Structure formats: structure tokens, C-alpha cells
Amino acid sequence: MIAAPPENALTEKALAIHRRLCGVYGCPIPYFHDLDPVSELISSLLSHRTRNADSGRAFKALRARFNDWDSLIEAPTDEVQALISGVTWPELKAPRIQAVLRAVRERAGSLDLAFLRDLPVPEARAWLEAIPGVGPKTSAAVLSFSGLRMPALPVDSHHHRVAQRTGLIGAKVDVGPAHAILRAQLPADWDAQKLYDNHEVLMLHGQRCCFYRNPACGGCAVLDLCPTGQARTGARATRESAALHP
Ligand code: SF4
């Protein structure tokens, strides 16, 4: 059995991958949203297993139809489902979005999550994840992507795949538990932008190079740090990658 690398070795590797990919994709990465946290929550719930363009269209349709998110809670679920029909599983997401918003309103007193800014990140995440239907990716997305701009690390399927192939997490670690493991490998004092950059560059790498099928290992900037890529390509390409991306 191969022993797992020690924790500090994984931290060094995580930082090396971060630096290398920031060099490729350009950090700091501009934020793609500036939504209030409740709107970001809805956007995140829509985006699960859905292309960005489709979830973006669904979000715009909800915005155009409802003057405020309280009206979405009271609307017939069939109508909400029809408005978001372009996303995956609209029949599940429509009632879930309404239930999650209802829970926020009951627990916070109104549809306003600005108070989360005053909580430490672990407490803010726990508050959100106490709502059925809100998992680690959604809680991190609300804190990081919204106007709250808090230091939380979301992990999507691309980020997760790159982390697994490079050995930052084990092959059997699911996306949910990966959030805490990958966050712990990065400096505790990293600010929101740095954690956002880390998520974005690993996600972009999954989209543009480390494809689900046939990853482009030969031209990968982290080939020399990646056991999966080394097994696929052999040592020669590994040496070339280290020389090209010092
Ligand atoms: S070397 Fe291959 S498997 Fe490893 S991160 Fe790069 S593209 Fe993905």
C-alpha cells in the first residue's frame, strides 16, 4: 500500500499548483457576479449539474418574472418550474428553491443574508448548511461569489477532478468532504480573492486542459506535479513541463 504524502507536503503541492495555474490563467481573476447573497443562493441552486449559460438564463427569467424573492416563494411551483425549464431537474429545483428561501425567511426574519458578513466563515457556512438542500458548495458560493466577498473555497466538479488527479485529495473523496480538505491545505490567512483565485484556476484548468475524457496532459502546466499525468505520458513530458513552467 502506498502511504499518503504528509500534510505539509500536500500544502506545498497545493501552493505550487496554485502559483503555476495562476501564471497560466492570470490572477487575480475578476469576479463574475456581484449579486446580493440571497440572489447568489438562488443562482447556485440553479447551477447544480447545469451549464452556466442555461442556469444564467433561468436566473434571468426568475428575476424578470418576480419583483422580489418573497413573490417567488408564494408563486405556484409549476410556474417556477416552467421558468427554469432549461436547467437540469427543474421539477426538483423549483420546490427546493422555494423551500430554501422559505427557511431563510423563517430563520433570518427576512430574505436578507447580509448579517452573514459579521460571522466567522465556519459559522456562516454552518448557518447556511443547516438548511435542507444547501451543501458545502452552495454555502461557499454564497459567501465567496456574492457581494459578501468572504474567504470561502467552493469546489465544483472540474476543481474536484483536477484535485483528485493531481493527488491533492484521494480518489474516493467526494466533492462535499473535499471542501474542508482542500481549504485546510491553503494558508488560513488567505483573503477572499486568493481563495476565489484558487477555485477559479483549478476550475478553469478542468474546463480547458484536464478534461473529463482525454485530459491534455502533454501540454499541462502541472504535469510534473501530477501522478495521473505522469502515468499517462511518461517521464520525458514531465521533464519538459518542469522546464517550461518553473
Ligand atoms: S497532467 Fe493531465 S491529469 Fe494531471 S492535471 Fe494536467 S491534464 Fe490533468
Boltz pocket constraint, residues with backbone or C-beta under 6 A from the ligand:
constraints:
  - pocket:
      binder: B
      contacts: [[A, 162], [A, 165], [A, 166], [A, 209], [A, 210], [A, 211], [A, 215], [A, 216], [A, 217], [A, 218], [A, 220], [A, 221], [A, 222], [A, 223], [A, 226], [A, 227], [A, 228], [A, 229], [A, 230]]
      max_distance: 6.0
